[in-house]
Amino acid sequence: MFSNVSNFSNDVDYALAMIIGISLFFLVGLTLLMIYFMWRYDHKRNPKATDIEGHIGLEVLWTIVPTILVVMMFYYGYSGYLKMRTVPDDAIVIKATGQMWSWSFEYDNGKVTDTLVVPLDKAVKLNLFSKDVIHSLYIPAFRIKEDMVPGRDNWMWFIAQQEGTYNILCAEYCGDRHSYMISHVDVLPVEDYEKWYNAKEKKSDYPGLALMKNNACMSCHSVDGTRLVGPSFLGIWGRKETIVLENGVEKEIAVEREYLLRSLDDPNAELVKTYGKGMMQSYKDVFTEEEKEQIIDYLKSLK
């Protein structure tokens, strides 16, 4: 707590500390008071109950004190909320997109990354979008979280005040791989950020790799042989697989161009045995025919 990593960290931590402190005070105080009353007014010591009509002073006290405390907590919470929703005019704008189960960040110069890179001590605004279901972009160290709802505009902003790398998580359950929807934000000095921002990316020999990264393929398929939600891409070209057709019939195939194209267009038609149905969306209208061929070329290279 009180790390001051972002411009919101201390405000959120102070509000939380105040609420926890008040809650603990009354929890301990009222518990001890109840225990004392149980002992002091036990029926053995007080066989005859006293009829008490009321006490104006106590009634006023336990009305005014909680009201003041609630107003204080509301003030801290609402003032913090207003700060979080008031974006500076000079903020750097980045488009953040969530999809099952990965993040992508698009900058004004067209650069797209799966991790967030921001400059130190500069206001950054994230415009939030979802391609499929509800996600929630959460940066714990910055004490900020906002939902990404399909079809609805939303945003968040912050000023990173300490260099370093901090986790990005999804705080809204979004499917089987929800807990793996992890990325990070790199906070760089302004000079380093500008160098990174203006640097020209080296063109990959396989444009299909970028297509797959930007469309969350790597969230469910590994390239090192690790079993994830879907089969690993390592050595996939020509590999013998047992597939299950929609009618339940099993057959053995060699993974080649025709099978990969069918899997992109209709992933549930011919599932590799032991993998679940309905885990992959159709990319029939997402990729062009040329892009599909680029993806296949990349998969061929993974030997």
Residue pairs with C-beta under 8 A, 6 or more apart in sequence:
1 13
1 16
1 17
2 9
2 10
2 13
2 14
3 9
3 13
3 141
3 162
4 10
4 161
4 162
5 141
5 142
5 160
5 161
5 162
5 164
5 166
6 139
6 141
6 142
6 143
6 144
6 158
6 159
6 160
6 161
7 83
7 158
7 159
7 161
8 80
8 83
8 84
8 142
8 143
8 144
8 158
9 141
9 142
9 143
9 161
11 76
11 79
11 80
11 83
11 143
12 80
12 143
13 143
14 76
15 73
15 76
15 77
15 80
18 72
18 73
18 76
19 73
22 69
22 73
84 144
84 156
84 157
87 123
87 125
87 155
87 157
88 123
88 157
90 123
91 122
91 123
91 124
91 125
91 157
92 108
92 118
92 119
92 122
92 123
92 124
92 125
93 108
93 125
93 127
94 105
94 106
94 107
94 108
94 116
94 118
94 124
94 125
94 126
94 127
95 105
95 106
95 107
95 126
95 127
95 129
96 103
96 104
96 105
96 116
96 126
96 127
96 128
96 129
96 137
96 148
97 103
97 104
97 105
97 106
97 129
97 130
97 131
97 148
98 128
98 129
98 130
98 131
98 135
98 137
98 148
98 170
98 174
98 181
99 130
99 131
99 132
99 135
99 215
99 216
100 132
100 133
100 174
100 175
100 177
100 181
100 216
100 219
100 281
101 170
101 174
101 175
101 177
101 178
101 180
101 181
101 216
101 219
101 220
102 114
102 181
102 183
102 216
102 218
102 219
103 114
103 115
103 116
103 137
103 168
103 181
103 183
104 112
104 113
104 114
104 214
105 112
105 113
105 114
105 115
105 116
105 117
105 126
106 112
107 113
107 197
109 197
109 198
111 197
111 201
112 214
114 183
114 213
115 168
115 183
115 184
115 185
115 186
116 126
116 168
116 183
116 184
116 185
116 186
117 185
117 186
117 188
117 193
117 196
117 197
118 124
118 160
118 185
118 186
118 187
118 188
118 193
119 160
119 187
119 188
119 189
119 190
119 193
119 194
120 160
120 161
120 162
120 163
120 187
120 188
120 189
120 190
120 193
121 159
121 160
121 161
121 190
122 159
122 160
122 190
122 193
123 157
123 158
123 159
124 157
124 158
124 159
124 160
125 155
125 156
125 157
126 137
126 146
126 155
126 156
126 157
127 153
127 154
127 155
128 137
128 146
128 147
128 148
128 153
128 154
128 155
128 156
129 148
130 148
130 149
130 150
131 150
132 150
132 174
132 281
133 150
133 174
133 175
134 147
134 148
134 149
134 150
134 172
134 174
135 147
135 148
135 170
135 172
135 174
135 181
136 145
136 146
136 147
136 148
136 170
136 171
136 172
137 145
137 146
137 148
137 156
137 168
137 170
137 171
138 144
138 145
138 168
138 169
138 170
138 171
139 145
139 158
139 166
139 167
139 168
139 169
139 185
140 166
140 167
140 169
141 166
141 167
142 158
142 160
142 166
142 185
144 156
144 158
145 156
145 171
146 154
146 155
146 156
147 154
147 172
148 154
160 185
160 187
162 187
163 187
163 188
163 189
164 187
165 184
165 185
165 186
165 187
166 184
166 185
166 187
167 182
167 183
167 184
168 182
168 183
168 184
168 185
169 181
169 182
170 178
170 181
170 182
174 181
176 229
176 276
176 279
177 219
177 220
177 228
177 229
180 219
181 219
188 196
204 210
206 294
206 297
206 298
206 301
207 291
207 294
207 298
208 291
208 294
208 295
208 296
208 297
208 298
208 299
209 298
211 287
211 291
211 294
211 295
212 218
212 295
212 298
215 283
215 286
215 287
219 228
219 229
220 228
220 229
220 230
220 279
220 280
221 228
221 229
221 230
221 231
221 232
221 233
222 228
222 232
222 233
222 234
223 232
223 233
223 234
223 302
224 232
224 234
225 232
225 234
225 235
226 232
229 275
229 276
229 279
230 272
230 275
230 279
230 280
231 241
231 272
231 275
233 299
233 302
234 302
234 303
235 302
235 303
236 255
236 299
236 302
237 255
237 256
237 299
237 300
237 302
237 303
238 254
238 255
238 256
239 254
239 255
240 252
240 253
240 254
240 255
241 252
241 253
241 254
241 255
241 272
241 273
242 250
242 251
242 252
242 272
242 273
243 250
243 251
243 252
243 253
243 259
243 270
243 271
243 272
243 273
244 250
244 270
244 271
244 272
244 273
245 251
245 269
245 270
246 268
246 269
250 273
253 259
253 270
257 296
259 270
260 292
260 295
260 296
260 299
261 292
261 296
262 269
262 270
263 269
263 270
263 280
264 282
264 283
264 284
264 287
264 292
264 295
265 282
265 283
265 284
266 282
266 284
267 279
267 280
267 281
267 282
268 277
268 278
268 280
271 277
283 292
287 295
